[in-house]
Amino acid sequence: MLLIACVLLGIVLGWIRGGRLGNFLRLPIRLLWLPCGAFLLQSSVLPLSRLIPGDPDQWLWIPLLFSYGLLAVFFIANYRIPSLWILAAGLFLNGLVIACNSWRMPVPEEMAAVMTEMQKLRYICLSEETRLPFLGDIIYIPIPLLRGYASLGDLFLGAGIIWLFLSGMGRRNSAKHLWRRDG
């Protein structure tokens, strides 16, 4: 929900600055299907857990690692867009803490107590054994409709999304250098 709010905020701020959504849509973003594929892979965890016999801990890392690989290729292909560097930093921070904690994002106990079946596959309760707990979903966001927890990586992802829309929607001539295609 936080990332959707950042997309909307980026669009609104872009309009306030006099930008146009049409400018954003003309950004030369390469391999856009890769983040879509990564999202589908991460969304496949629950259906796969119902199809694959045994403990999901044995294979959960495979679709997650593959989805992070797709995103890494996407960021490398678009390295000339500086706002994507911030998104990549957020992805790295989230991936690091997830990989260090049995391929699950650590969350506070009060969140773990109300998790859905899907969330139980993707999150783990913070404990003394949690590695890199400061990178888990520990930042409480009290804003109505967004109320919940986010990680430092999520904040980087949100900032990168907002910057991407601000720079992409800006006046095409003044922001041209942000998506230049040199060699």
Phi, psi and omega in degrees: 000322180299318183290326175295319177298323179292324176298311180298318179297318178300318179295313180298313179296324176298317178295318179300324179282000179090011180280173181231140178297329177301324176297318180297318182294342178267002176301136180278066179279123183269150173054044182298340179292338181296312176296328177296316177297320178297318178299315179297321178298315180292329178285345183278354186300312181295310178301322178295324181296335178276336182268325184269121180290155177097187184281124179301338178300336181285334185230354185306326183292336185294304179294327179292314180296319179296319180294321177293327176296317177300318179293322178298317178298319178301313181293322178296319180294338183242031186298344181281353179261102188303326181296333178289341175296320179293318176299318179296323178296318177296318177298317180298314181298316179294317179298321180298309182292325178293313180298327182280352184231056176058034178061035176225147178277126177290137180225157177297157183304320181295331176283320180298330183291339184241024184285146174280175179300317179296316181296326180296333177281337187252346184233159178221143181290136175300138177210183178293336180276351182298130177268139180052051185300333180292347177261358179283182177283078185242355182269113182281131178249109185274004184289128178306147184074336177250357186311127180158201184244147177225164177253169174301320177300320177298321179295320175296316179301314179297316179296320179296321178296314180298314180298320179301314179291318179299314182287323182286329180273343183305170180306123186308316182291319183284336182252012185303325183295345183284341180226033179298145178249083176269128173038000000 
